Amino acid sequence: MKMRKKSDLPSKLCAHCGLPFSWRKKWERDWEQVKYCSERCRRAGKPDAAPGNPPR
């Protein structure tokens, strides 16, 4: 398998913090279900975008 540049990897926006994150090998099988960039965001769950709190 040919190595890919990090910039060529797919990315998503985190459902909690709204920051972009890139594909990781450990998410290879379930990339479609990955919603959060980290365990901390996953535990927090709901988005920060409450009225009065602008998205980051």
N, C-alpha and C positions, 0 to 999 in steps of 0.2 A: 504494500500500500504506500502511495506517495504521501509525503508529509505536506501539510497545508500550512500556510501562513496564518497567524492568529487573526489578521484582518479579514481573511477569507471565511472564517467560521461564522455560522449563523448566530444571531443575537436576538434577544427579546427585551421587553421592558418589564421590570419587576412590578407585580400587582400591588405591592405595599408602598415602596419608596419611589417608584417611577423611574429609577435609574436603569440604564441598559446593562445587560450582562451577557456574556458569551457562552457558547456551548462548551460543555466539559465532557471528558471521556466517561465519567461515572454516570452521566445523564444520557448516554448513548441509546439505551433501550426505551426510555420514556421521556424523550425530549418534548414530545407533544403535550405531556401533562405537567411539565415543570412551569411554575408560575412565579416563584420567588427566587431572588438572587442569593439568599442566605437563610440559614436556620433561624436567625433572629427575625427576619422579615416573615418567614413562614409562621412562627409562633405568634407574631403580632396580628397576622391575618388580614384584617380589613384595611383598605387603602387609607392613607393620611388625608385624602382630599375632602376634609370636612368644611362646611361653610366658615369662612374666616381664616382658614389655613390654606394658603395657596400651595399647589403641588410643587415638589422640589425639582 
